[in-house]
């Protein structure tokens, strides 16, 4: 019996040693960040660092600062990863119209005129669809130079007159 007892004791000692080494490694790994984490916890700013690292979050915050609260915007997105929902959340008081990126120019112009939209936001790095390419060339659209994962246009929907056909 003493043999099985010593075998079990060695396994337990090995597991405790491995766990202790893991804890020491974690302490060493996170030591440079401990001061900042303690400061954030003391200030009540938990979770803000993660959002600030996200380029999409910073871009939407820039949009929120540039757009008036009563503005209507068209958002061209392909529904990936919930980015449209996140943008709508951060741009809350503004009216939101979601359209697909491959929208034909006629429907884009019709939606802009019908909704009296003042901004067009195109998210994504994929090649532009026909509607977005038409917006780049249209006289009613003025591109705003906002660095980020998409394009932003100021729109004068009153300049989109008439019927729209492809």
Phi and psi in degrees as a GROMACS rama.xvg file:
@    title "Ramachandran Plot"
@    xaxis  label "Phi"
@    yaxis  label "Psi"
@TYPE xy
-66.2174  -27.7248  UNK-2
-68.2726  -46.1191  UNK-3
-67.8183  -33.0646  UNK-4
-66.2491  -42.5847  UNK-5
-69.8426  -32.8687  UNK-6
-65.1248  -44.4525  UNK-7
-66.9787  -37.6734  UNK-8
-65.2347  -38.5657  UNK-9
-66.4226  -38.8933  UNK-10
-65.4044  -43.5865  UNK-11
-63.8485  -42.963  UNK-12
-62.2881  -41.708  UNK-13
-62.8779  -45.4494  UNK-14
-63.8324  -41.2989  UNK-15
-65.9325  -39.1129  UNK-16
-65.0277  -44.0346  UNK-17
-62.349  -42.0122  UNK-18
-63.8728  -44.1085  UNK-19
-62.1746  -41.823  UNK-20
-64.2736  -37.1394  UNK-21
-65.0617  -42.5821  UNK-22
-63.2302  -43.5477  UNK-23
-62.2537  -40.8081  UNK-24
-63.9563  -41.894  UNK-25
-63.3255  -40.1757  UNK-26
-62.4541  -45.3072  UNK-27
-64.1725  -41.3614  UNK-28
-65.8503  -42.487  UNK-29
-93.0189  0.875373  UNK-30
-55.8974  -42.392  UNK-31
-64.136  -26.1048  UNK-32
-95.0725  -5.20601  UNK-33
-63.2474  -42.6456  UNK-34
-61.4622  -46.3668  UNK-35
-65.7434  -42.1175  UNK-36
-62.9293  -42.1127  UNK-37
-64.1875  -39.7548  UNK-38
-64.1298  -42.8013  UNK-39
-64.2594  -40.5289  UNK-40
-65.3984  -42.4912  UNK-41
-65.4355  -34.7425  UNK-42
-84.8786  -10.1879  UNK-43
77.5388  25.5274  UNK-44
-104.67  48.1101  UNK-45
-79.0362  131.632  UNK-46
95.0138  -17.665  UNK-47
-67.3265  -32.4369  UNK-48
-65.302  -37.1376  UNK-49
-64.7945  -43.8346  UNK-50
-65.9232  -38.7371  UNK-51
-67.1822  -22.4635  UNK-52
-79.5829  -17.6584  UNK-53
-84.1477  118.064  UNK-54
-65.4699  -32.0167  UNK-55
-66.1595  -40.7461  UNK-56
-62.0074  -45.6768  UNK-57
-63.3902  -38.346  UNK-58
-64.6003  -44.8404  UNK-59
-65.8769  -35.8181  UNK-60
-65.2391  -37.0978  UNK-61
-64.5035  -41.3143  UNK-62
-62.1231  -43.3224  UNK-63
-61.4346  -36.0975  UNK-64
-72.7952  -30.1534  UNK-65
-86.6105  -25.853  UNK-66
-95.1329  135.433  UNK-67
-67.0744  154.849  UNK-68
-66.0083  -23.2946  UNK-69
-96.3708  10.9391  UNK-70
-76.019  154.516  UNK-71
-113.23  136.812  UNK-72
-131.66  146.191  UNK-73
-95.674  132.044  UNK-74
-118.174  114.032  UNK-75
-95.491  115.561  UNK-76
-149.626  151.826  UNK-77
-99.4444  24.4317  UNK-78
63.2665  22.6576  UNK-79
-83.1665  134.82  UNK-80
56.6092  21.4584  UNK-81
69.5918  19.6126  UNK-82
-66.6242  -34.1084  UNK-83
-64.3349  -40.1071  UNK-84
-66.9202  -41.3507  UNK-85
-63.6356  -43.1569  UNK-86
-64.2082  -43.2147  UNK-87
-62.0392  -37.0583  UNK-88
-63.5192  -45.5269  UNK-89
-78.0907  -20.9971  UNK-90
-104.736  30.043  UNK-91
-46.0973  -53.7057  UNK-92
-69.3735  -13.7019  UNK-93
-82.7717  146.954  UNK-94
-76.0692  142.118  UNK-95
-126.084  130.412  UNK-96
-127.835  119.531  UNK-97
-95.9045  130.591  UNK-98
-133.385  157.993  UNK-99
-80.9498  152.479  UNK-100
-65.8113  -25.9471  UNK-101
-87.2984  20.8754  UNK-102
-63.4619  138.438  UNK-103
-69.7146  150.765  UNK-104
-55.515  -38.5559  UNK-105
-61.7682  -42.2409  UNK-106
-73.1677  -34.1564  UNK-107
-61.7155  -46.6397  UNK-108
-66.3202  -39.8841  UNK-109
-62.014  -47.3098  UNK-110
-63.1225  -40.9953  UNK-111
-63.1594  -43.1753  UNK-112
-69.8219  -44.9003  UNK-113
-64.4478  -42.7889  UNK-114
-86.9486  -5.60127  UNK-115
52.3521  48.0583  UNK-116
-73.4543  146.579  UNK-117
-114.481  -6.49103  UNK-118
-139.868  147.29  UNK-119
-123.507  123.116  UNK-120
-118.512  125.088  UNK-121
-117.727  114.534  UNK-122
-99.7997  144.392  UNK-123
121.039  162.496  UNK-124
-108.02  3.18064  UNK-125
-72.1639  162.514  UNK-126
-58.457  145.474  UNK-127
-69.3276  142.63  UNK-128
-78.3154  177.328  UNK-129
-63.645  -36.483  UNK-130
-65.9749  -42.3632  UNK-131
-67.6366  -37.9219  UNK-132
-64.8008  -38.0704  UNK-133
-65.7772  -35.5131  UNK-134
-65.5766  -35.8797  UNK-135
-62.116  -32.6978  UNK-136
-97.2618  -13.2024  UNK-137
-74.4752  147.796  UNK-138
-78.1332  -16.4798  UNK-139
-83.9176  -7.25285  UNK-140
-113.871  129.964  UNK-141
-120.426  119.323  UNK-142
-73.7455  132.273  UNK-143
-96.5736  130.837  UNK-144
-84.8675  87.2112  UNK-145
-118.183  110.999  UNK-146
-64.6501  137.361  UNK-147
162.217  -171.715  UNK-148
-84.2444  38.7539  UNK-149
-179.317  -174.59  UNK-150
-115.169  147.19  UNK-151
-129.918  131.885  UNK-152
-124.269  138.08  UNK-153
-87.6253  134.373  UNK-154
-123.265  137.766  UNK-155
-109.157  91.3698  UNK-156
-68.5797  -16.7739  UNK-157
-70.4934  -18.2658  UNK-158
-83.6418  -6.95252  UNK-159
-95.818  87.4477  UNK-160
-108.428  156.497  UNK-161
93.1438  -174.676  UNK-162
-88.6402  149.6  UNK-163
-116.685  119.69  UNK-164
-129.367  152.187  UNK-165
